[in-house]
Amino acid sequence: MRISGKTARLFAAGALFAGLAFAALAGEARAQLYGSDELGNLFTFDVTTGATTPIGAPNTLYSGSATGCCTEIEYDNTTGRAWAQERASGYVITEFDINTGLLIGPAVPDGAAFNGLEYVGSVLYGVFKTGGLASPSTLAILNPATGAFTVIGPTGAGSLAGLAWDGATGTMYAVGSPIGVPPPPASSTR
């Protein structure tokens, strides 16, 4: 997402959004931007004004685990399924209803803290870290329904938190920090 004066308002209220996903829902004229925060709240964003609208009851994406809510949400425009990746050492991903925020079915163990996820077609790519600050993030393909993932390889970058695919250029972009530099704390405000 391009941060402009209008969309910067999304972050100006002090909330740190854990995940963002564009969803092209059936019957909608254009894709809608969805976001989640670290407390498990789901929102839609007006990309023109920066206004947020909550979806469902508070904390609907929170599965009740000790590790808290999600680090990332993703929507598969091919299948219409939405997923929330649990943060920290939770190592699980859970399907949820994009219209209500309610969790669907049990959490699926996926063996890693995927801090960045992005669909390219129907393939879900993710980045995770297995070591401390001195280790690079790893790029993988994740099957969210089973939790199985296939490692593609190290990224050469430190803590990565966001992925975005540019289909026009065939480029996957990531947001993060160099190896050895910690990412900003999840509870920080902007």
N, C-alpha and C positions, 0 to 999 in steps of 0.2 A: 504494500500500500504506500502510496506517495503521501508523505506528511506535508500538509500545506497549512496555512493559517486557519483554515476552517476545520480540517481534520485534527489539528493539534489540540483542539478543544477536548477531544476524546480523552486526553491524558492530563488536561489542566486541572481537573477537579480533584486530583490526588489519588485516583484509583489506578492501580497497576493491573492492566489486563493481561491475563496469563495466556490466553489463546485467541486467535482471530481466524475466521474462515469465511470465505465467500460461498454462498449457496445459491444455485440457480434452481429454485423450486418450480415444480410443474405449474404452469398457468401464470407464472409471474413474468412481467415484461423484462425485468433485469435482475441480476444477481443481488442478493441482500448480504450485507456484511454483518456477521455475528461475532460476538466476543464473550469471553468468560473471564472471571476474576479468580483470585486464589481462594476465595471463600465458596466457590461453587455456584455463583450467580451467572445466569445467561442473559445476554442483552442483544438487541439489534442496534445498529448505528445508522444514523442518517449521514451519509458521506458529504452531503451538501452543507448541513448546519453543524454537524458534530454532536447532535443530540442523541442520547441513549434512551432506549425503552426496555425495561426489564421483561423477561419472558418467564412465566410460571412463578411458582412460590420461591422465596429466598432459599439459597443453598441446595437447589434441586440436583446439581451435578455432584454434590458431595456424597461419596459412598459410605461415609462413616468410618473410614480407616484412620489410623493414627497419623498417617503422613499428610493428611489434608486433601485438598482438591486437586485440580488439574493444572498441568503446565501447558497444555496445548489442546485445542479442539480442531477437528477436521471434518469436512463434509465431502462425501463421494458423490459428485454430480451424476455419475453413471448409474449408481444403484439407489441413490437417495438415502444412504445411511450416514449417520453422524457418529463421531467417536470422540471421547474425552480420555486423554492420557493422564494417569495419576502422577503426581509430582514426587520428587525426592526418591526415597527407596521403595515406593509403592510397587513399582514394576508391574502395573496392570493397566489395561485399556478397557473402557466400557462403552457400549453403544448407548446412545441417547436419542430421544425424539427432538428434532430441531425445532418443532413448533411449540413444545411444552417444556423442554428441558428435563423431562423425566427420564431416568435411567431405564434401559431396556435390558432385561436379563442380567446375569451375573457378570462381575468383573472377570476379564480374561488375563491370566498371567502372561506377560510378554518378555520377562527376563531382563529388562533394561529400563532406565529412566529416559525415555525419548523426550527430549526437550524441544525438538522441532520436528514437525511433520508436514508433508505436502503431497497431495495427489498430483500425479502426472497421468492423465487418463484415469484408468482404474487401478494404477499401481501406487501404493502408499510408500513414500520414502520417509526416512526418519534419521535423526542424528542423536547419538548418545555418547556418554563418557564412561569409561570403565576404570579410569585411574584418577589420580589427583590432578593438581594444577599443571603438572609437567607433562600430562598426556594429552594427545589430540582427541578431538571428537571423532566418532566413527560414523560413516554413512552406511545405511542398510535399507533393505526393502522389508516392510513389515506386513504381515497378514493379520489385520486386527481381529478377525473372526476366530483365529486359532492361537494367536500370540506368537506364532513362528516367525522368525526373521532370518534373512540372508545378508551377511555382511558383504558390502561392496569394498570397503577399505577405509583407512584413516583419511581424514579430511586435510590434515596439515594445519588445522586451526585449533584453538583452545575450546572454550565453552561456547557452543553454538546454541541458540535458542529459537531462532525463527528461520523457516525456509519459505521461499517463494519461487515459483516456476514461471519463466518467461517463454511461452510456447513459440513466439515469433523468432526468437534467437536460439532456442534450445539450451537456455542457460538456467541453472538452479542457483539462486542467490541464498545467502545465509547471513544472519546477524549474530555477532558474538564477539569474543575477545581473543587476543593472541594466546598462545600456549604460555602458561605460567601466570597469567593475569586473571584474577577471579572476576566472574560476572557481577553486576550490581546485585545487592541483596534483594530477594523476592518481595520483601516488605517495604522497599523504598517507594517514595512517591515522586512524581514528576510534575 
